[in-house]
């Protein structure tokens, strides 16, 4: 590279990836500096004792109650262990351990392995409380709660039959639900497949308000909040994280009020304005565990699409150690279309919603705006091409080739991917 260069470290897998880029043409957008708390457990306990709204957990917990606690699945970097240990401390002496179940809110994702559960939750939790992976496709484990607006609501039986329901999660911008955490830990987290399909249908996903950082008026999040109101959550705990997945802030209390406060803080920390779109945007999916498959990496592509010029190029570095993945319908749906345009036409013309359709819809929409190049280790070049994407072996070399054709191209790097959502002011 015959110009002054800068080295940027991309979040990729567990170890990261370095890329050298021309300094004059490159803008790097990283998360705002966020100071991790010194004592995560103490911070969580303080939030639980001083809720944003509603009563304290210790004031609503009663001996003999059956308690259900939802946590994120393995695709999310939630600090589950310390959050559950804080709840364990508060509930100790109030609730018998045998009356507690931890529900891993998989949504429509795969179940976790024994090793993953132990890594996610820790030995104390695994040995003290029962742990169950939610299964959206098992009708015997679901309760039919009728309709909330136009959404048929099926939720996990163990959740509905619990006397005390607690959600835990973390809040960051979400590419079609606005923000993660809060009510999403009920639906789609603990929802049946039919509910998730309704929440993710083509109409909702195609609405321009179903995007990063928007809650009110977002047809996806509006429906999620309505389900939470209609089906009762008793207490919630959410955290914000830094780029090393350490807790920076904690919020607790009544779900919707707590989540709204967390979203205000997350928007301030994680969303950045830029004056104009860029010719080339380099993105990631925030490293492992978020970049473990191509399905998840669509989030990083979507973040880049917010600031790329129409006709520009997105370069996405995501490890994809779990492949497409092989489970779910994402790969099958991608392979059924001839092109991104054909995929969008098929989705718009279908009367039924197929699992994972939403991810294909968003990926195709991104590709209608810009070319997408993918650097990954978990997929062959042929598999990447079959997903209608262009494989590359090296991010720096790919950018060099793009600059050869367009020497004055502007470059933006999102080294932490969707942990920072840039938008054109």
N, C-alpha and C positions, 0 to 999 in steps of 0.2 A: 504494500500500500504506500504509494509515493506521496505521502502528505503526513502532517502531524496527526498522530493517532492517540486514541484513548483505549484503555482496556476496561471492559464492562463485564462484571460477573453476573451470569444469568442463573436464576433458580432452576435447577434441572436435576431430577431424581433426588438422591440423597447427598450428592457431592457437589453439585453446581457445574457450571461450564463457563469458561472465559471466552470472550470474543473481542477482537480488535477492530475499531471503527474509526473513520476520519473525524477528528475532533471538531473541525469547523462546521461540519454538516449535521452533527449529532446532538440531539436533545435527550437527556436521560431523565425519566420521571420515576422516582422511587417514592415509597411511602414517606410521609412526613415523619421526622424523628419522633418516636414515641417511647417514652421511658417505661420499661417494664417495672412492675411493682416489686418491692424488695421481698415481701412475704405473701405469696399467692394465697395460701390458706387463710391468713389473717384478713386479707382483702375480701375474700369470699365470705368469710364469717361476718365481717362488718356489714357487707351488702345485705346478707340474709337477715341480720338483726335490724337493719334500717332500710326497709323496702321503699322503693320509689312510690308505691301506692299499695293499699291493702294491708291486711294484718301480717304480723310476723309468722314465720313458719311454725315456731314453737307454740304459738297461740292457737293454731288450727289443728295441730297434730294431736291425736287422741289414742290412748291405749286401745288395742283391739282393731284399729283401722288396718285395712289392706292398702298398701302404698305402691304406686307404680311411678317409676322415674324414667323418662325418656332421655336417651343420649344419642349423639350423632353416630353414624356408621363409620366404617374404616376409610371411606373416601374423604373424610373431613378431619382437619387437624385440631379438633376440640381437645382441650386439656381435661379429659373425662375423669382421670384418676383423682386429681386434686379437687375437682368440683364435687365428685361423689364422696370423697373423704370428708369434705366440709359438711355436706348434708348428713353424713353418717354421724358426725360429732353432734350436730343439732338434734338429730332424731334419737340419739342414744338415750335410753331410759324412758323414752316416750313410746317408741314403736319396737315391737319384737323383730329381730332380724329375719325370722322366718315369714314375716308378713310383708316383706319388701321384695319387689321384682324390678330389675333394671331391664327396660325394653330398648333394644338397639333399633333406632328408628331408620330402618333400611330404605323406606319408601318402596321403590320397585327394584332396588339394587340387590345383589347377592348377599347371602348370609356370611357372617364372619367365620373364620376358622378358630379353632381352640387357641392356637398361638396368637392370632390377632386379638382375640378377646382378652387374653392375659396381658398383652402389651398395652392395649387400650385402657384397661380398667385396673390392672394391678392385682396382686395376690390377695390383699386385704378384702377388696370388694368381691372378688370371685369366690372367696372362702366364706364370706359373711352373708351376701345377698344372692338370690337366684338371678340368673342372667338369661334372657331370651331374645333371639333375633326375631324381629317382626317379619311375617310372611304375608305379603299383599295378595298372594294367589291362593291362600288356604282359606276357603270359606268357613271351615269349622272354627277358625281362630278370629273371626270377624263378627261384628254386630251390625245389623242393618238399622240405621237410625233415621231412615226416610230421606227426604230432600231438604237441603238448605238452599233456598233460591232454586237455581236450576241444576244443582250438583247433588247426585245421589251419594249419601254419606255412609260409608262402611268404615268402622274403626276397630282397632285391635280389641278383642274381647277382654284381655287382661287389663287393658287401660280403662275400658268402660266399667268393668266390674270393680275397679279399685275405689276405695272410699276417699283416698287422698291422691291427687294426680299432680305430679311435678314435672315440668319440662326443664331441661338444661341444654345449653347450646352456645354458639358464638355468633356474633353479628358482623357481617361484612357485606358490601354491595353484592347483589345477585343479578345475573344477566337477564332474567325475565320476571323474577318475583320481587325485585326492588332491593330487598335485603334478606339475608338468611336469619336463622334463629327465631326465637319467640314462637309465634303460632305455627310456623312451618314444622316445628317438632311434633305437632299433632297431625296435620295434613299438609303435605303428603307423607310425612315421616312415618306415621302409624296408620295410614289409610289403606283401604283395600284398593285393588287395581282399578276397579270401576270408578272410584272417586278420583284417583290420580289422573286417569284418562280424561275425565271431565274438566279437571283443573288445568290440564295441559292441552286442551284441544286447539285446533288450528286457528280458530277465531281469537281465543285469548292470547295465544303466543304471537299471533300476527298483529295484535294491537300495538301501535307505537308507544303506548304508555306502559306496556309490559317490558320494562327495561331497567337498567342499572339505576339504583337510587330513588326509584319512584314507588311509593306505597299507595297513597290516596289517589283513587282514580285508576289504579293499575288493576285490570280485571282479574289477574291471577291472585294478587295479594288481597284484594277486596273480598274474594271468595274464601280465601284461607282464613282471614280474620272473622268472617261471618260464621264459618264452621266452628272456630274456637269459641266464639260467643255462645253459640247454640249448644255446645257439648260440654262445656265447663272444664276449665283448668284451675286448680286451686293455688298454685304457686309456681313461679318461674325464676330461673337464674340464667343470665347470659353474660358473656365476657367479650371484651375486645382484645385482639392479639397484635403483637408487633410482628416484624418480618422474620423473627426466629420462633414464632408460635408461642411466645410468652405472654402472660396476661398483663394488660396495661390498665384496664378498668373492669369493674364488675357491677352488675345491676341485678336487682331482685325485686320480687313482689308480684302484684297483679300483672298478668301476662301482657296485655296490650299497652298499658301505661308504661311498664318496664321496658318493653320492646321499643316503643316510640322514643323514649329517652336515649336508649342505646343507639338507635338509628341516627339521631341528631349528632351524637358524638362520633359515630362511624363515618357519617357523611363529611364531617369537618376534617377527620383524620385521613380518609381514604379516597377522597375525590379531589381532582386537581384540574383546573381549567388551562387550556392552551389557546393561543390567539388564532391559530389556523391549522387545518389538517396537513398531514405529512404524506410525502410520496411513498416512503417505506416505513413500516412499523414493525419492530422486532418485539415479540412477546413470548411469554412462557405461561405455564399454568401453575406457577408458584412452587414448583418442585414437589417432591414426594410428601404426603400421599396424594396430593391433588392432581399430579400429572401421571398417575399410574395407568391411565388408558386414554385412547383417542377421544372416546365419548366425553370424558371430563375436560379434555383439552379444548373443546369447543368454547368453553368459557373464556380461555385466554385469547382465542381468535376473536370472540365477540367484543372483548375489551379493546383489542386493537382496532376493530372496525369502527369504533366510536370516533377515531381521530385519523383514519386513513383517507386519502383522497379517493373519490370514485375513479376506478381504473388503476389504482395504486397496487402496492404489494404488501402482504402480511407475511412475515417470517416467524413461524411458531416453533419453539424448541420445547418439546415435551417428551419425557423418557418413554412412557407407554410400556412399562414392564409387564402390564397385564393385557397387552395387545389392544384389540378394538374396544371392549373385550369380547371373548367368545360367548359369554352369556348375554341375554337380552336380545332385542330386535334391531339394535342400531346398525350392525353390519349388514343384516339381511335387507333392511330398508335402503341403505346406501347402494347396495349392489343391484337393487331393483330398478334404479333410475339410470338413464343414459348420461345425465348431466345435472348440475345444480338447478338449472331452469326446469328440467323435466321433473326433478324431485319436488320442487315447489308446486308445479302444476298438478302432480299426482296427489299431494297432500291437500291442496285447496279443493280438489274435485272429489275427495273421498268423504263419505258420510260417516265413517267410523274413525275413531282415533286408535292407533296402534301403539303399544308400548315403545318408548324411545323416539317416537315420531317428532316430538318437540325438539330434540337435539339435532335431528336431521334438518328440520325446518330452519332452525337458526343457523346451522352451518351453511346450508344452501343460500340463505339470505346474505350471509357474510360474503360468500363466494360470488354472488351476483354483483357485489360492490368492488371486490378486489381479488387479485390472484393470491392464493395461499400456498406457501411453501412450508414443508414440515421436516424438521430434524428430530429423529427419534431413534432409539435403539431397540425397542420392543416390537417393531414391525418391519417387514421387508419392504423394499421399494415397490414391489408388485402390490402388496397389501395397501400401501399408501395411495398408489395410483387408483386402485379399485375403489377407494373412498373418495375419488374425484379430486385428490390433492396431489401436489407435486413434491416428491421426496428430494431432499438435499442431504449431502454428506457433511457439510461444514457451513455454519452460519456465516462466518466471516467471508469465505470464498463466494457464497451465494450473493452477499451484499456487494462484493467487489464486482461480480458480473453485472449486477443491476446498475451499478455506478458507471460501468464501462459504456452502457447504452444510454445512460442519462446522468452525465457527470455532475449536474447541478441539483440532483435529487436531494430532498430533505429527509432526514432520518430521525425517527423517535424510537427510543428503547423503553420498554416496560419490563425491567429485569425481574420484578416480582409478579409479573402478569396481573391478574385481576385483584391483587391486593391493593393496587392503586388504580382507580378508574379515572382516566383522563376524559375530558369532554371539551368540545370547541365552544369557547365563550361566545 
